[in-house]
Amino acid sequence: MKAIILSAGQGSRLGHMVDDRPKCLIEFSGRTLLDRQLDTLEANGVHEVVVVTGFHDELVNQAIARRTGGPKVRTIFNPFYKVADNTGSLYMAREELSGDCLVWNGDTLVSKALMAKVVSNDRPGICVTIDRKEGYDEDDMKVVAADDGRLRAIGKRISEGVNAESIGLLAFRSGGAEQFREAIERAMRTSEGTTIWYLRVIHHLAQNGDVWTLDINGAEWGEVDFPPDVEAAQELTARWDAAAEAVAA
């Protein structure tokens, strides 16, 4: 399995923390967000990774070059990161959408146990990883999932029937990646192509065929979008590190 990490954006909602570095290079308990993502993939047998870069791509390349061990990583530069949303990043990396692969947002941390569930799940086609909680706010990528696991709808503006949220981690098997690539190419040829998120493309696919969900309710993860998220992620990663040290001891 191969992973595509979308790390082109600056993350401007984090303010001065990203004045001179992209969000993926913020450190959490001594390791960058990107390092933690790569370590999590390696721990789960994903040894090939493509990182889509944009803002300060040279810093990302330098950080990857400094790594020792871990998965084999290569980068693809998205020169349109300022004017196109993450659908544009996937368009730049569309040739990588083949076979069994993951697409992972570059601002999401997940536990190694959570990633293990995603990697071991054998649902064919396209599968969106989801979580559940009591309520959902306007910034959540809201999901309507059927009882049988089929995705009915996904988007931030959904107001009815919401029962889950996307955590920004998708798995593709059995032709799902190729199907998604074709849909990305079609979307980018529309008048709104540069303005839409790739999950909008997933939503349209779900209206015309089977798209599945994987419920990881109870597993640990965190998204880094706003300054309070950084503090929460620091606490989360510190807990993960302490647990790992305890096991090693």
C-alpha positions as CSV (number, residue, x, y, z in Angstrom):
1,M,0.0,0.0,0.0
2,K,1.1,3.5,-0.8
3,A,0.1,6.8,0.9
4,I,-0.4,10.2,-0.5
5,I,-0.1,13.0,2.1
6,L,-1.5,16.4,1.2
7,S,0.8,19.0,2.8
8,A,0.8,21.9,0.3
9,G,-1.1,24.5,2.3
10,Q,0.3,27.1,4.7
11,G,-2.4,26.6,7.4
12,S,-2.9,30.4,7.7
13,R,-5.6,29.9,10.4
14,L,-2.8,29.1,12.8
15,G,-1.5,32.6,12.6
16,H,2.2,33.4,13.3
17,M,3.1,29.8,13.9
18,V,3.1,29.3,10.1
19,D,4.7,32.6,9.0
20,D,7.9,30.9,8.0
21,R,7.0,27.2,7.8
22,P,4.1,25.1,6.6
23,K,1.8,23.5,9.1
24,C,3.2,20.0,8.6
25,L,6.5,21.2,10.1
26,I,5.0,22.3,13.4
27,E,6.6,20.2,16.2
28,F,4.5,18.1,18.6
29,S,6.4,16.8,21.6
30,G,9.7,17.1,19.7
31,R,8.7,15.7,16.3
32,T,7.0,17.4,13.4
33,L,3.5,16.6,12.3
34,L,4.9,15.2,9.1
35,D,7.5,13.0,10.9
36,R,4.7,11.6,13.1
37,Q,2.6,10.8,10.0
38,L,5.5,9.0,8.3
39,D,6.4,7.1,11.4
40,T,2.8,6.0,11.8
41,L,2.7,4.7,8.2
42,E,6.0,2.9,8.6
43,A,4.8,1.2,11.8
44,N,1.8,-0.2,9.8
45,G,3.7,-1.5,6.8
46,V,3.2,1.4,4.5
47,H,6.7,1.8,3.1
48,E,6.0,4.2,0.1
49,V,4.8,7.7,0.6
50,V,4.2,10.7,-1.7
51,V,4.0,14.1,-0.1
52,V,2.4,16.9,-2.0
53,T,4.1,20.1,-1.1
54,G,3.5,23.8,-1.8
55,F,4.2,26.5,0.8
56,H,7.9,26.5,1.7
57,D,8.3,23.2,-0.2
58,E,12.1,23.5,0.2
59,L,11.7,23.2,4.0
60,V,9.6,20.1,3.6
61,N,12.2,18.6,1.3
62,Q,15.0,19.4,3.7
63,A,13.0,17.8,6.6
64,I,12.5,14.7,4.6
65,A,16.1,14.5,3.6
66,R,17.2,14.7,7.3
67,R,15.1,11.6,8.2
68,T,16.9,8.3,8.8
69,G,14.8,5.1,8.3
70,G,11.1,5.0,7.8
71,P,9.2,4.8,4.5
72,K,10.6,5.7,1.1
73,V,9.3,9.3,0.5
74,R,9.2,11.4,-2.6
75,T,7.5,14.8,-3.1
76,I,5.4,16.4,-5.8
77,F,5.2,20.2,-5.8
78,N,1.8,21.9,-6.3
79,P,2.6,25.4,-7.7
80,F,-1.1,26.3,-7.5
81,Y,-1.5,25.8,-3.7
82,K,-2.5,29.4,-3.2
83,V,-5.3,29.4,-5.8
84,A,-6.6,25.8,-5.8
85,D,-8.0,23.8,-2.9
86,N,-6.8,20.3,-2.1
87,T,-8.5,18.9,-5.2
88,G,-5.7,20.7,-7.0
89,S,-3.1,18.9,-5.0
90,L,-4.6,15.6,-5.9
91,Y,-4.8,16.6,-9.5
92,M,-1.0,17.2,-9.4
93,A,-0.5,13.8,-7.9
94,R,-3.2,12.0,-9.9
95,E,-0.8,9.5,-11.5
96,E,-0.1,8.2,-8.0
97,L,-3.8,7.3,-7.6
98,S,-3.5,3.6,-8.5
99,G,-3.7,0.3,-6.8
100,D,-4.1,0.1,-3.1
101,C,-3.4,3.5,-1.6
102,L,-4.3,6.0,1.2
103,V,-5.0,9.7,0.9
104,W,-4.2,11.5,4.2
105,N,-4.7,15.2,5.0
106,G,-1.4,16.7,6.1
107,D,-2.9,18.3,9.2
108,T,-4.3,15.2,10.8
109,L,-2.6,13.1,13.5
110,V,-3.8,9.5,14.1
111,S,-2.7,6.9,16.5
112,K,-0.8,3.9,15.2
113,A,-3.7,1.7,16.4
114,L,-6.1,3.8,14.3
115,M,-4.0,3.5,11.3
116,A,-3.8,-0.3,11.8
117,K,-7.6,-0.4,11.5
118,V,-7.5,1.5,8.3
119,V,-4.7,-0.5,6.7
120,S,-6.3,-3.9,7.7
121,N,-9.8,-3.0,6.6
122,D,-10.5,-4.9,3.3
123,R,-13.5,-2.9,2.1
124,P,-13.2,-2.7,-1.7
125,G,-13.4,0.5,-3.7
126,I,-13.4,3.8,-1.8
127,C,-13.6,4.0,2.0
128,V,-13.8,7.1,4.1
129,T,-12.6,6.9,7.7
130,I,-15.2,8.4,10.1
131,D,-15.6,9.2,13.7
132,R,-18.7,9.9,15.9
133,K,-19.4,12.5,18.6
134,E,-22.3,14.2,20.3
135,G,-22.6,17.2,18.0
136,Y,-20.9,18.7,14.9
137,D,-19.9,22.4,14.2
138,E,-19.7,24.3,11.0
139,D,-16.0,23.5,10.5
140,D,-16.5,19.7,10.7
141,M,-16.5,17.7,7.5
142,K,-19.9,16.2,8.3
143,V,-21.0,12.7,7.1
144,V,-24.3,10.9,6.6
145,A,-23.5,7.2,6.8
146,A,-26.1,4.4,6.3
147,D,-26.4,1.5,8.8
148,D,-24.7,-0.8,6.3
149,G,-21.6,1.5,6.1
150,R,-22.4,3.2,2.8
151,L,-21.6,6.9,2.5
152,R,-24.8,8.9,1.7
153,A,-23.4,12.4,1.9
154,I,-20.3,14.3,3.0
155,G,-19.6,18.0,3.3
156,K,-19.4,20.9,5.7
157,R,-22.8,22.4,4.8
158,I,-24.9,19.3,5.4
159,S,-27.6,20.1,8.0
160,E,-29.8,17.0,8.2
161,G,-29.1,13.4,9.0
162,V,-25.5,14.0,10.1
163,N,-24.2,11.1,12.2
164,A,-20.4,11.2,11.7
165,E,-17.4,13.3,10.5
166,S,-14.6,12.5,8.2
167,I,-11.1,12.5,9.9
168,G,-9.3,13.2,6.6
169,L,-8.0,9.7,5.9
170,L,-9.3,7.6,2.9
171,A,-8.4,4.2,1.7
172,F,-8.7,3.0,-1.9
173,R,-8.7,-0.7,-3.1
174,S,-9.9,-2.8,-6.0
175,G,-10.0,0.0,-8.6
176,G,-11.2,2.7,-6.2
177,A,-8.1,4.9,-6.7
178,E,-8.5,4.8,-10.5
179,Q,-12.2,5.7,-10.1
180,F,-11.2,8.6,-7.9
181,R,-8.5,9.8,-10.3
182,E,-10.9,9.9,-13.2
183,A,-13.4,11.9,-11.0
184,I,-10.7,14.3,-10.0
185,E,-9.8,14.9,-13.6
186,R,-13.4,15.6,-14.5
187,A,-13.8,17.9,-11.5
188,M,-10.8,20.0,-12.4
189,R,-12.2,20.6,-15.9
190,T,-15.3,22.3,-14.5
191,S,-15.6,26.0,-13.8
192,E,-15.4,25.4,-10.0
193,G,-12.6,22.9,-10.2
194,T,-10.0,25.0,-8.4
195,T,-12.4,25.9,-5.5
196,I,-13.7,22.6,-4.3
197,W,-12.4,20.1,-1.8
198,Y,-11.7,16.6,-2.9
199,L,-14.3,15.3,-0.5
200,R,-16.9,17.1,-2.7
201,V,-15.7,14.8,-5.5
202,I,-16.3,11.8,-3.1
203,H,-19.8,13.1,-2.3
204,H,-20.7,13.1,-6.0
205,L,-19.3,9.6,-6.4
206,A,-21.5,8.4,-3.5
207,Q,-24.6,9.7,-5.3
208,N,-24.0,7.3,-8.2
209,G,-22.3,4.3,-6.7
210,D,-21.0,2.6,-3.6
211,V,-18.6,4.6,-1.4
212,W,-18.0,3.1,2.1
213,T,-17.1,4.3,5.5
214,L,-14.9,2.9,8.3
215,D,-16.1,3.8,11.7
216,I,-13.2,4.2,14.2
217,N,-15.3,5.6,17.0
218,G,-13.2,5.5,20.2
219,A,-9.8,5.6,18.4
220,E,-7.5,8.6,19.0
221,W,-6.8,11.3,16.4
222,G,-6.5,15.1,16.2
223,E,-6.8,17.7,13.5
224,V,-4.6,20.8,13.6
225,D,-6.5,23.8,12.1
226,F,-6.5,26.5,14.9
227,P,-4.2,27.5,17.7
228,P,-6.2,25.6,20.4
229,D,-5.7,22.4,18.2
230,V,-2.0,22.7,18.6
231,E,-2.2,22.5,22.4
232,A,-4.6,19.6,22.2
233,A,-2.2,17.8,19.8
234,Q,0.7,18.4,22.1
235,E,-1.2,16.7,24.9
236,L,-2.2,13.8,22.6
237,T,1.2,13.1,21.2
238,A,2.8,13.4,24.7
239,R,0.4,10.7,25.9
240,W,1.2,8.5,22.9
241,D,4.9,8.9,23.5
242,A,4.6,8.1,27.2
243,A,2.6,4.9,26.4
244,A,5.1,3.8,23.8
245,E,8.0,4.4,26.3
246,A,6.1,2.4,28.9
247,V,5.7,-0.5,26.5
248,A,9.4,-0.4,25.5
249,A,10.4,-0.4,29.2
